Amino acid sequence: GWLIRNLHANGASFFFICIYFHIGRGLYYGSYLYKETWNIGVILLLLVMMTAFVGYVLPWGQMSFWGATVITNLLSAIPYVGNTLVQWIWGGFSVDNATLTRFFAFHFLFPFLILALTVIHLLFLHETGSTNPLGLNPDADKIPFHPYFSYKDLLGFAILLITLISLSLFAPNLLGDPDNFTPANPLVTP
C-alpha cells in the first residue's frame, strides 16, 4: 500500500510538472489564439488544481488540516453566499471528519469530470489543428505519426515512469511537507 500511495502523491507532482511544460509550450507557440481550446485547457487546469487540493487534505496532517481551513475560508469572502458555501463544503461549522469525507468524494469524482473535459479539449484541438512551431505549410512536410512520434512518446513516458518509481522507492517523502506527518490538531498551527 505504501508504494501505491507514494506513487500517487509523487505522481501528482510529476503531473503538474508536465502540465506546466504543456502550458509553457502553448504560450510560446501562441496556442492561446485558439480561444475555445485554450479556455477548456484553463478550466482543466483549475479542475486539476482543485483535485490536487482535495487530495492534499486527505492524509489529515497538520499542513492538510490548516491548508483546508485557510483555503476554504477564502470562499467566505464571496458576498451573500460565502459563509453558507464554506459551511456546505465543511459539512458543519469547522473543518472536521465531514469535510474529509466530502473531500474524498470530490477527489474521486473530479477525475471523471477532468476526463470528459479532456475529450472536449481534444475535440476542439482536432477541429482547429495544433499550432505549427515552424510556421510552415502543414501539408508540405508531413511525417507519419508512427514510428517517429510513437517511439518519442514512449521514450518520454519511460523516462518519467522510471524517475517516478525511483523517487517513490528511494526518496518517497522528498516532495512532501514534514509537518504533514504530524496528525491534525486544530489547537496547534504549523
N, C-alpha and C positions, 0 to 999 in steps of 0.2 A: 503494500500500500504506500510506503514512504516514497518509493521511486515514482509511482504514478503521480502522487501529489507534487513532488518536486518537478517532474516533467511538466505538469500542468501550470504550476506557478512560474517557473522559469520560461516556459513556452510562451506565456503571456507577454513577458518582457521581449522575447525574440520577435513575437508577432508585432509589437509596437515598433521595434526597430525596422522591420520590413515595411510597415505602413508609412513610417516617416520617410524612408527612402522612396517609396511609391509617390508620396505627396511631393517630395522634393523634385523628383523626376517630372511630375506633372506641372509643377511651377516652372521648371527650367524650360520645358518644351512647349509651354503655352496651352496645356490641356484645359485650362480654366476657360478658354474661349468656347468650348462646347458646354454650354451652361447646364443643360439637363444632366449630362453625365457627371459634371463637376458637383452639382448640387446634391445629387444622390450620393456621391462619394463623401461629401461633407456630413450628410445625415448618417451615413455608415460610420464615419469616424466618431461622431457623437455617441452613437449606439455602442460601438466597441468600447469607448471610454466609460460609458455607464456600466457595461457588463464587467469591465475590469474593476471598477469601483466597488460594485456589489460583491464581486468575488474577493476583493481585498478585505472586506469586512468579515468574511466567513470564518477565518481562523480564530476570531474573537479574542485577539490580544489587545494590549494597550493601544497600539497605534491604530488597529482596526476600530476599536470602540470609539476613540476620540476622533478619528477620521470621519466615521459615520455621524458622530454628533455635530462636528463643525460643518461638514459639507451639507448635511440635511437641514441644518439650521439656516443656511444661506437662503433656502427656499422661503423662509418666513418673511423675507423682505418683499415678496410679491404682494402688492396691495390687495386687500379684501380677502383673498383666499389662501395666503401664505401659511398662516398658522394652522388652518384646517388641513391643508395639504401635508404639512410636516407631521401632524398628528396621525394622518392616514398612513403615511409612509412608515412611521414608527409603530403603528398599531397600538398606541397608547400615548402617555404623556412624557415619555422619555425613551431613549434607545434601550431596548431590552430584548428578551427572548423572542417576542413577537416580531421585532424588527429583523432579527436574524432569520426567522422563518420566511418572512417576506423577501428578504434579500436573496435567500437561497432559491426561492421560486423565480424571482427576476433573473438570477444568474442562469437558471435552467431555460427560461423562456426566451430571453433576449437573443441567444444564438439562432433560433429559428427565424426570428424577425430579421436578423442580420443576413441569414442565408437567402431569404426572399428578396431583400433589397439588393443583395449581391447579384442575383439573377437579373433584376431590373437594371442595375448598373451595367451589366454586360450586354443586355439587350440594347440600351442606349449607345453603348460603345460600338456595337456592331452596326448600328444604324448610321452613326456619324463617321465611323472609322477612327482609328487611333492617330495620334499626331506623328508625323514623319520627322525625325530629328534632323534629317539631311535637307529637308525642304525640296526634295526632288519629286518627279512624277512617280507615284507609287506603282504604276503598271510597267514601267521601263525596266526596273531592276528587281524583279521578284525572285525570291528563292523559296524552295519548298519548306514547309513547316518541319517535316520530318526528313532527314535526321538532325539537321542543324539545331533547331530550337528545342526539339525533344531532348537531345543529349545535353544541351546547355542548361535547360531547366532541371534535368535530373542531377547534373553535377552540382548546381547551386543548392538543390534540396538536400543532397547527400552531405554537403559541407555543413549546412545549417543543422541537420539532424545529428551529425557526429559531434558538432560543437555543443548542441543542447544536451545530448546524452552524457558527454564528458563533464559538462558543468554540473548536471544533476547527480552524477556519481561521485565526482571528486571535490566539488565545492558547492553543495546544494543550497547553502544559505548565503552565498556571496551577494545575490541581488536582493535579499530580504533585509528588513529592518530589525536589529537586535531587540528593540523594545516590543516588537510584536510577539516575542516568545514569552513575555510576561502576561499572565492571564488578565483579562479585562477587569479593571477596578474603577468604578465611577467616582471614587473619592480621591484618586491619585492621578494627576495629569503627568504625561511623559515629559 
